[in-house]
Every structure is written in C-alpha cells, then in structure tokens.
Amino acid sequence: MPAVRLSDVAQDAGVSLATASRVLNGSSRIPGKAVAEKVQASAMKLGYVANAQAQALARSRSGLIGLVVHDISDPYFATFARAIQQKVFASQSQVMLTQTERDLATEAQAIRSLVAQQVDALILVGTHRYGPDADSEIIALLENFTRNGGKVVSIGQSYGVGRTIVTENLAAAQELATSLIVAGFRRFATLQSSAGIPSAADRTGGFHAALAESDIEPELSISGALDRVGGHAVARQIADHLEQVHGRSADGPLCVFAPADVMALGVLAELRRLGIGVPGQVAVAGFGGVPDAADSCPALTTIALPLELMAADAVEWVLPRDADEEDETGERAEIRVRGDVVLRESTEPVAAG
C-alpha cells in the first residue's frame, strides 16, 4: 500500500497543497481554525505522518534539542535526562540523547552528529578533564554551532560558549562536612575520582577544607571510579582498613564521603553485602541528591542539588521565544546552584568522642 502523501490530505480536506502544508508542518502562517481542524481530521483519517524535514523548513527550526550526558546508567544523569525530556516534549520539541562515558573522541563525535541532525540547541551535562588542547576541539565545535544560530547550555562545566549552570561544589561539600562534625563524627574517610573529574575534586576538596578547620585529618583517602562499581571497590578497601584498626574505635564510627551519590550508593550496597553495619560501624554520605538516595537502605545523607529546577532552567534557555516574550533569566550567562545538606539514616548522629 503506497504511503499517504500530503496531496492526498489536501484533496480529502478540499484545500490547497500549500494550506495543508502550513497546517501540518508547523508554519506560523496558519489558516483559520475551521480549516486547520478540517486538515488535521483528514490527516488523522488517512494516517498521514508529517515529514520532519518539511516541518523544519516551514518553522525555520528542527524542533530537536541535543542532550549530551556522560553515563545514562548513573541516576544523576538519568534524572537530568528525564526532566529535560519531559520539559522539551511539553514544548512540542524532541530530545536527541547521547552518552559519552567521558571519552573525548566520543563526545566530539556526539556533538558533530547532533549538529548534523540540525538540532536547534545543545545541552551538555557533566564535567570532564581532557586538558586545554583537547577541550579546544569541543569549544571550536560549540563556537561554530552558535555562530550558525544554535544555542548551547552546559550544566556543571563552562566551555566559555553559551550559558552555564554551575554547582558550587566546594562550598556545599564544606557545609556537609561541617554538619557531620557537629553531629559528632570525628573519623573520616574521603573518596576521590581516579579520573580527575573537576567537580569531584572540588567536592572532596571542600570536604577536606572543613575537616582542616576543625583540626581533623582524614583517617583514610581512597581514589576510585565515580560509579557504582567504583563504590563497591572502595567499600572493600574500607572493610580491610576496619580489620586493621579492629573495627570500631573509641572515637565512633568511620564516616565516608563520596563525591557522587552513585558512588556512595555503591559503597552502601557493598558494605551491606560484607556484613558491615551502616551507620553503626561506617556512616556514608554522598553528593547530588538523586531520587535513589532517599530510597536506599539506609537512606543516604547527601547534598541535594535542585536537579529538576536546573533542568528547567536549561530548557528555558534553549527553547525558542516569541519576540515579545521576556526571558526571566535576563542576559545572565551563568546560574550558580549550592544545594542543601540533607542528613538521613546513613549518618545517624553519634556521641562525640
């Protein structure tokens, strides 16, 4: 059976081909309501599906938003992807999603592919450290994209192109560490990203700064992958350390800080598998505020970033606006987000030593 053509819809509705095209391809020059409804009814009856390229020509935009994340299995990135998709879809646009696993070649290819698909905007979520020379390739791609009318929003790391939503990682982690010290913890293990990710380094650095202010040295410092499996590996090292110091000391349980919730959740799961009590023997805190943190057992203490609000701001910046529609964010190129300390069961308060 041959595919239904736009001319078939026009004939069925009794309108010209140009009128049917304006109705179904999203042109700003839409005929009267009665005519538009008649064309749409014919399209529905015949099973006509509009051509995306024709729609893009009629609207002078593709209606596609490119979304680049590091790892969709990480609940942090998954939360952003879901929230952004929902908000973009509500605006009659669509998201094209790709993940890079923090690989430079993959990220550059992802951006090239999305631009080739004629996306109207790019949203880049997450930080990385490729080095100045490597970053210049990404920056050049983004600069060319914006010169051709594309919009760019980065969440977490500024490329100097477009707009950025920056999390105040150092200050937030410092506040979390201070809260844990006030709660009575004196023994700490701090985790770091083995990949040298800037956001993770800032979070661990801020945590260390708060400990130093209270004359506390971390009892243990471990590097690992910033994911669930990395958390498992770190938990086994913590278990070995506890055996060496004969488990719980007179100063109370060891409090572990992971610079990402997904890593902290991996630590929790592996400690439970090893039979180590949380928070009785080891307390655990993360950073990010992913929904899974509230549902873990025990529920995870964390810095809760307003992920949904950050996603909404990103989408607000990239969606098209009417000429007379005011941008509530003004001309700001950057929004800074702190997040809130959320103390949960994984760090139940202990008596000070």
LUMMARFI-936490 format. One record per residue (C-alpha): residue in one letter; z, y, x. Coordinates in Angstrom, 3 decimals, padded with zeros to 6 digits. Layout:
residues N
+-------+----------+----------+----------+
| fikol |        z |        y |        x |
+-------+----------+----------+----------+
|     a |        Z |        Y |        X |
...
+-------+----------+----------+----------+
end
This chain:
residues 353
+-------+----------+----------+----------+
| fikol |        z |        y |        x |
+-------+----------+----------+----------+
|     m |  000.000 |  000.000 |  000.000 |
|     p | -001.028 |  003.367 |  001.563 |
|     a |  001.662 |  005.919 |  002.361 |
|     v |  002.210 |  008.659 | -000.194 |
|     r |  000.682 |  011.921 |  001.025 |
|     l |  001.734 |  015.480 |  000.371 |
|     s | -001.545 |  015.980 | -001.502 |
|     d | -000.507 |  013.184 | -003.885 |
|     v |  002.703 |  015.027 | -004.684 |
|     a |  000.827 |  018.298 | -005.206 |
|     q | -001.624 |  016.616 | -007.583 |
|     d |  001.157 |  014.916 | -009.568 |
|     a |  003.110 |  018.175 | -009.865 |
|     g | -000.008 |  020.195 | -010.717 |
|     v |  000.470 |  022.671 | -007.869 |
|     s | -001.478 |  023.612 | -004.773 |
|     l | -001.018 |  021.778 | -001.493 |
|     a |  000.423 |  024.972 |  000.053 |
|     t |  003.034 |  025.273 | -002.714 |
|     a |  004.109 |  021.629 | -002.333 |
|     s |  004.389 |  022.146 |  001.415 |
|     r |  006.575 |  025.227 |  001.035 |
|     v |  008.965 |  023.371 | -001.280 |
|     l |  009.266 |  020.116 |  000.654 |
|     n |  009.040 |  021.356 |  004.246 |
|     g |  011.799 |  023.932 |  004.047 |
|     s |  009.774 |  027.139 |  004.213 |
|     s |  011.618 |  030.379 |  003.499 |
|     r |  008.785 |  031.255 |  001.070 |
|     i |  009.920 |  029.055 | -001.819 |
|     p |  008.255 |  029.442 | -005.266 |
|     g |  010.206 |  029.800 | -008.490 |
|     k |  012.980 |  027.387 | -009.397 |
|     a |  010.994 |  025.621 | -012.130 |
|     v |  008.046 |  024.989 | -009.810 |
|     a |  010.308 |  023.814 | -006.972 |
|     e |  012.100 |  021.367 | -009.287 |
|     k |  008.772 |  020.042 | -010.545 |
|     v |  007.541 |  019.396 | -006.978 |
|     q |  010.818 |  017.733 | -005.991 |
|     a |  010.707 |  015.490 | -009.076 |
|     s |  007.166 |  014.376 | -008.206 |
|     a |  008.190 |  013.657 | -004.618 |
|     m |  011.128 |  011.568 | -005.838 |
|     k |  008.973 |  009.658 | -008.320 |
|     l |  006.255 |  008.865 | -005.772 |
|     g |  008.688 |  008.106 | -002.926 |
|     y |  007.324 |  010.849 | -000.668 |
|     v |  009.173 |  011.461 |  002.631 |
|     a |  008.572 |  014.826 |  004.286 |
|     n |  007.140 |  014.888 |  007.808 |
|     a |  009.750 |  016.178 |  010.272 |
|     q |  007.140 |  017.945 |  012.418 |
|     a |  005.714 |  019.707 |  009.396 |
|     q |  009.209 |  020.796 |  008.373 |
|     a |  009.853 |  022.156 |  011.863 |
|     l |  006.650 |  024.209 |  011.720 |
|     a |  007.488 |  025.566 |  008.265 |
|     r |  011.016 |  026.574 |  009.268 |
|     s |  010.266 |  027.532 |  012.889 |
|     r |  013.055 |  025.155 |  013.890 |
|     s |  013.507 |  021.389 |  014.072 |
|     g |  016.902 |  021.152 |  012.371 |
|     l |  018.098 |  018.941 |  015.239 |
|     i |  021.239 |  019.509 |  017.323 |
|     g |  021.535 |  017.597 |  020.609 |
|     l |  025.025 |  016.276 |  021.369 |
|     v |  025.861 |  015.008 |  024.870 |
|     v |  029.154 |  013.170 |  025.475 |
|     h |  030.478 |  011.043 |  028.337 |
|     d |  031.666 |  007.925 |  026.535 |
|     i |  031.410 |  007.352 |  022.795 |
|     s |  033.938 |  004.483 |  023.005 |
|     d |  036.614 |  006.984 |  024.085 |
|     p |  038.377 |  008.197 |  020.901 |
|     y |  038.393 |  011.749 |  022.314 |
|     f |  034.595 |  011.914 |  022.409 |
|     a |  034.253 |  009.844 |  019.240 |
|     t |  036.413 |  012.355 |  017.360 |
|     f |  034.201 |  015.215 |  018.507 |
|     a |  031.024 |  013.301 |  017.651 |
|     r |  032.226 |  012.520 |  014.137 |
|     a |  033.430 |  016.055 |  013.405 |
|     i |  030.296 |  017.689 |  014.795 |
|     q |  028.017 |  015.297 |  012.913 |
|     q |  029.809 |  015.989 |  009.638 |
|     k |  029.594 |  019.756 |  010.015 |
|     v |  025.981 |  019.740 |  011.174 |
|     f |  024.914 |  017.406 |  008.360 |
|     a |  026.569 |  019.681 |  005.805 |
|     s |  024.224 |  022.438 |  007.012 |
|     q |  021.113 |  020.313 |  006.319 |
|     s |  020.612 |  019.641 |  010.047 |
|     q |  020.945 |  016.416 |  012.030 |
|     v |  022.628 |  015.363 |  015.295 |
|     m |  020.888 |  013.505 |  018.090 |
|     l |  023.644 |  011.834 |  020.152 |
|     t |  023.517 |  010.548 |  023.731 |
|     q |  026.198 |  009.451 |  026.197 |
|     t |  026.081 |  009.859 |  029.977 |
|     e |  029.093 |  007.955 |  031.384 |
|     r |  029.465 |  010.928 |  033.755 |
|     d |  026.304 |  009.991 |  035.635 |
|     l |  024.225 |  012.933 |  036.872 |
|     a |  020.820 |  011.284 |  036.534 |
|     t |  021.679 |  010.080 |  033.024 |
|     e |  022.925 |  013.495 |  031.950 |
|     a |  019.850 |  015.294 |  033.307 |
|     q |  017.552 |  012.782 |  031.601 |
|     a |  019.506 |  013.090 |  028.361 |
|     i |  019.077 |  016.866 |  028.351 |
|     r |  015.365 |  016.578 |  029.160 |
|     s |  014.865 |  014.048 |  026.367 |
|     l |  016.707 |  016.136 |  023.804 |
|     v |  014.749 |  019.244 |  024.765 |
|     a |  011.515 |  017.230 |  024.481 |
|     q |  012.582 |  016.316 |  020.930 |
|     q |  012.659 |  020.079 |  020.272 |
|     v |  016.339 |  020.322 |  019.403 |
|     d |  017.447 |  023.779 |  018.347 |
|     a |  020.705 |  023.603 |  020.299 |
|     l |  022.717 |  021.522 |  022.753 |
|     i |  026.455 |  020.789 |  022.539 |
|     l |  027.860 |  019.318 |  025.775 |
|     v |  031.321 |  017.736 |  025.551 |
|     g |  033.453 |  016.924 |  028.610 |
|     t |  033.844 |  017.866 |  032.247 |
|     h |  032.451 |  016.254 |  035.369 |
|     r |  032.281 |  016.835 |  039.112 |
|     y |  028.864 |  016.284 |  040.588 |
|     g |  029.093 |  019.102 |  043.161 |
|     p |  027.383 |  022.532 |  043.334 |
|     d |  023.957 |  021.192 |  044.356 |
|     a |  023.942 |  018.549 |  041.634 |
|     d |  025.237 |  020.913 |  038.958 |
|     s |  022.393 |  023.308 |  039.763 |
|     e |  019.938 |  020.801 |  038.261 |
|     i |  021.826 |  020.737 |  034.964 |
|     i |  022.203 |  024.520 |  034.984 |
|     a |  018.469 |  025.015 |  035.589 |
|     l |  017.653 |  022.764 |  032.626 |
|     l |  020.034 |  024.690 |  030.377 |
|     e |  018.758 |  028.072 |  031.544 |
|     n |  015.154 |  027.077 |  030.805 |
|     f |  016.229 |  025.809 |  027.393 |
|     t |  017.955 |  029.086 |  026.469 |
|     r |  015.009 |  031.143 |  027.747 |
|     n |  012.884 |  029.308 |  025.213 |
|     g |  015.239 |  030.177 |  022.377 |
|     g |  017.658 |  027.226 |  022.479 |
|     k |  021.424 |  027.592 |  022.097 |
|     v |  023.996 |  025.946 |  024.372 |
|     v |  027.711 |  025.321 |  023.780 |
|     s |  029.900 |  023.497 |  026.297 |
|     i |  033.288 |  022.047 |  025.387 |
|     g |  035.613 |  021.697 |  028.375 |
|     q |  033.458 |  022.962 |  031.233 |
|     s |  031.436 |  026.143 |  031.607 |
|     y |  027.957 |  025.947 |  033.123 |
|     g |  027.570 |  029.718 |  033.014 |
|     v |  024.955 |  029.231 |  030.296 |
|     g |  025.561 |  029.841 |  026.604 |
|     r |  029.091 |  029.676 |  025.226 |
|     t |  032.120 |  027.600 |  026.178 |
|     i |  035.264 |  026.241 |  024.533 |
|     v |  037.817 |  025.853 |  027.336 |
|     t |  041.062 |  023.896 |  027.084 |
|     e |  043.988 |  025.382 |  029.010 |
|     n |  044.773 |  022.059 |  030.627 |
|     l |  047.129 |  023.189 |  033.370 |
|     a |  049.377 |  025.331 |  031.166 |
|     a |  049.529 |  022.737 |  028.372 |
|     a |  050.449 |  019.896 |  030.738 |
|     q |  053.105 |  022.090 |  032.308 |
|     e |  054.596 |  022.696 |  028.863 |
|     l |  054.584 |  018.963 |  028.118 |
|     a |  056.380 |  018.133 |  031.384 |
|     t |  059.000 |  020.803 |  030.692 |
|     s |  059.617 |  019.354 |  027.222 |
|     l |  060.124 |  015.879 |  028.695 |
|     i |  062.557 |  017.199 |  031.290 |
|     v |  064.503 |  018.989 |  028.550 |
|     a |  064.525 |  015.686 |  026.617 |
|     g |  066.404 |  014.135 |  029.545 |
|     f |  063.793 |  012.397 |  031.714 |
|     r |  064.292 |  012.543 |  035.479 |
|     r |  061.987 |  009.770 |  036.726 |
|     f |  058.243 |  010.345 |  036.509 |
|     a |  055.018 |  008.572 |  037.382 |
|     t |  051.866 |  010.690 |  037.236 |
|     l |  048.358 |  009.317 |  036.866 |
|     q |  045.173 |  010.875 |  038.194 |
|     s |  041.475 |  010.297 |  037.657 |
|     s |  039.924 |  008.322 |  040.500 |
|     a |  036.616 |  010.066 |  039.693 |
|     g |  037.944 |  013.543 |  040.469 |
|     i |  037.327 |  014.922 |  036.977 |
|     p |  038.341 |  018.624 |  036.934 |
|     s |  040.078 |  018.573 |  033.536 |
|     a |  042.180 |  015.560 |  034.533 |
|     a |  043.054 |  017.174 |  037.875 |
|     d |  044.201 |  020.345 |  036.093 |
|     r |  046.355 |  018.369 |  033.673 |
|     t |  048.074 |  016.348 |  036.383 |
|     g |  048.415 |  019.494 |  038.498 |
|     g |  050.118 |  021.352 |  035.662 |
|     f |  052.482 |  018.436 |  035.101 |
|     h |  053.360 |  018.402 |  038.815 |
|     a |  053.987 |  022.160 |  038.761 |
|     a |  056.610 |  021.794 |  036.023 |
|     l |  058.316 |  018.957 |  037.898 |
|     a |  058.433 |  021.074 |  041.064 |
|     e |  060.074 |  023.930 |  039.163 |
|     s |  062.893 |  021.514 |  038.296 |
|     d |  063.064 |  020.098 |  041.860 |
|     i |  061.756 |  016.728 |  040.704 |
|     e |  059.394 |  014.643 |  042.842 |
|     p |  057.170 |  012.101 |  041.089 |
|     e |  058.506 |  008.647 |  041.775 |
|     l |  055.009 |  007.222 |  041.641 |
|     s |  051.490 |  008.678 |  041.765 |
|     i |  048.533 |  006.438 |  040.876 |
|     s |  044.793 |  007.016 |  040.622 |
|     g |  042.710 |  005.115 |  038.096 |
|     a |  039.707 |  005.186 |  035.801 |
|     l |  040.105 |  007.628 |  032.944 |
|     d |  039.643 |  004.976 |  030.256 |
|     r |  041.431 |  002.115 |  028.503 |
|     v |  040.719 | -000.409 |  031.267 |
|     g |  041.960 |  002.085 |  033.842 |
|     g |  045.192 |  002.327 |  031.847 |
|     h |  045.569 | -001.451 |  031.946 |
|     a |  045.231 | -001.481 |  035.739 |
|     v |  047.717 |  001.360 |  036.132 |
|     a |  050.249 | -000.420 |  033.893 |
|     r |  050.163 | -003.473 |  036.184 |
|     q |  050.919 | -001.248 |  039.177 |
|     i |  053.807 |  000.285 |  037.270 |
|     a |  055.136 | -003.195 |  036.485 |
|     d |  055.013 | -004.088 |  040.186 |
|     h |  056.872 | -000.883 |  041.010 |
|     l |  059.602 | -001.651 |  038.475 |
|     e |  060.164 | -005.048 |  040.089 |
|     q |  060.597 | -003.383 |  043.448 |
|     v |  063.198 | -000.930 |  042.146 |
|     h |  064.828 | -003.623 |  039.968 |
|     g |  063.670 | -002.254 |  036.674 |
|     r |  065.679 |  000.499 |  035.074 |
|     s |  067.770 |  002.724 |  037.339 |
|     a |  070.847 |  004.767 |  036.505 |
|     d |  068.581 |  007.796 |  036.048 |
|     g |  066.973 |  006.351 |  032.936 |
|     p |  063.503 |  005.008 |  032.172 |
|     l |  060.384 |  005.922 |  034.118 |
|     c |  058.214 |  008.445 |  032.242 |
|     v |  054.465 |  008.026 |  032.809 |
|     f |  051.998 |  010.872 |  032.270 |
|     a |  048.296 |  010.058 |  031.830 |
|     p |  045.802 |  012.962 |  031.742 |
|     a |  043.890 |  011.428 |  028.824 |
|     d |  045.073 |  009.728 |  025.647 |
|     v |  042.660 |  006.812 |  026.070 |
|     m |  044.216 |  006.018 |  029.460 |
|     a |  047.741 |  006.390 |  028.079 |
|     l |  046.910 |  004.046 |  025.197 |
|     g |  045.651 |  001.500 |  027.730 |
|     v |  048.956 |  001.806 |  029.598 |
|     l |  050.906 |  001.259 |  026.376 |
|     a |  048.930 | -001.834 |  025.414 |
|     e |  049.245 | -003.477 |  028.831 |
|     l |  052.963 | -002.715 |  029.155 |
|     r |  053.485 | -004.350 |  025.786 |
|     r |  051.496 | -007.393 |  026.913 |
|     l |  053.632 | -007.604 |  030.065 |
|     g |  056.835 | -007.509 |  028.011 |
|     i |  057.962 | -004.118 |  029.310 |
|     g |  059.776 | -002.043 |  026.714 |
|     v |  058.475 |  001.391 |  025.710 |
|     p |  060.320 |  003.728 |  025.760 |
|     g |  063.322 |  001.633 |  026.848 |
|     q |  062.024 |  000.812 |  030.332 |
|     v |  058.949 |  003.029 |  030.544 |
|     a |  058.102 |  006.114 |  028.482 |
|     v |  054.445 |  007.154 |  028.141 |
|     a |  052.756 |  010.500 |  027.437 |
|     g |  049.078 |  011.395 |  027.211 |
|     f |  046.823 |  014.388 |  026.656 |
|     g |  044.200 |  015.074 |  023.995 |
|     g |  045.591 |  014.439 |  020.540 |
|     v |  043.168 |  011.739 |  019.396 |
|     p |  043.944 |  010.171 |  015.990 |
|     d |  044.641 |  006.785 |  017.647 |
|     a |  047.652 |  008.330 |  019.417 |
|     a |  049.530 |  008.733 |  016.140 |
|     d |  048.739 |  005.147 |  015.104 |
|     s |  049.681 |  003.363 |  018.343 |
|     c |  052.850 |  001.313 |  018.604 |
|     p |  054.944 |  003.148 |  019.561 |
|     a |  053.235 |  006.390 |  018.556 |
|     l |  052.099 |  008.293 |  021.636 |
|     t |  053.552 |  011.576 |  022.851 |
|     t |  050.712 |  013.927 |  023.779 |
|     i |  049.255 |  017.399 |  023.948 |
|     a |  047.429 |  017.609 |  020.635 |
|     l |  044.278 |  019.662 |  021.010 |
|     p |  042.747 |  021.008 |  017.764 |
|     l |  039.697 |  018.758 |  018.113 |
|     e |  038.386 |  019.369 |  014.593 |
|     l |  038.678 |  023.140 |  014.996 |
|     m |  036.978 |  023.009 |  018.406 |
|     a |  034.117 |  021.032 |  016.866 |
|     a |  033.845 |  023.532 |  014.018 |
|     d |  033.658 |  026.454 |  016.463 |
|     a |  030.936 |  024.709 |  018.468 |
|     v |  028.842 |  024.046 |  015.367 |
|     e |  029.408 |  027.585 |  014.103 |
|     w |  027.894 |  028.916 |  017.316 |
|     v |  024.747 |  026.780 |  017.248 |
|     l |  023.701 |  026.827 |  013.592 |
|     p |  021.098 |  029.388 |  012.510 |
|     r |  022.297 |  032.534 |  010.763 |
|     d |  020.746 |  034.949 |  008.334 |
|     a |  020.011 |  038.331 |  009.814 |
|     d |  022.755 |  039.972 |  007.742 |
|     e |  025.345 |  037.219 |  008.319 |
|     e |  028.153 |  038.316 |  010.625 |
|     d |  029.270 |  035.993 |  013.409 |
|     e |  033.054 |  035.729 |  013.050 |
|     t |  033.368 |  034.876 |  016.749 |
|     g |  031.543 |  038.098 |  017.669 |
|     e |  029.886 |  038.167 |  021.062 |
|     r |  032.599 |  036.191 |  022.822 |
|     a |  031.153 |  033.775 |  025.332 |
|     e |  034.366 |  031.764 |  025.555 |
|     i |  037.208 |  030.468 |  023.386 |
|     r |  040.390 |  029.236 |  025.087 |
|     v |  042.476 |  026.485 |  023.471 |
|     r |  046.019 |  025.470 |  024.504 |
|     g |  047.071 |  022.606 |  022.220 |
|     d |  050.573 |  021.669 |  021.073 |
|     v |  053.252 |  019.418 |  022.537 |
|     v |  053.817 |  016.519 |  020.133 |
|     l |  056.806 |  014.343 |  021.042 |
|     r |  056.657 |  010.890 |  019.468 |
|     e |  058.312 |  007.476 |  019.774 |
|     s |  056.763 |  006.642 |  023.164 |
|     t |  059.111 |  009.190 |  024.763 |
|     e |  062.219 |  008.995 |  022.610 |
|     p |  064.822 |  011.365 |  024.127 |
|     v |  067.184 |  009.824 |  026.687 |
|     a |  070.507 |  010.942 |  028.070 |
|     a |  070.230 |  012.981 |  031.263 |
|     g |  071.312 |  011.228 |  034.440 |
+-------+----------+----------+----------+
end
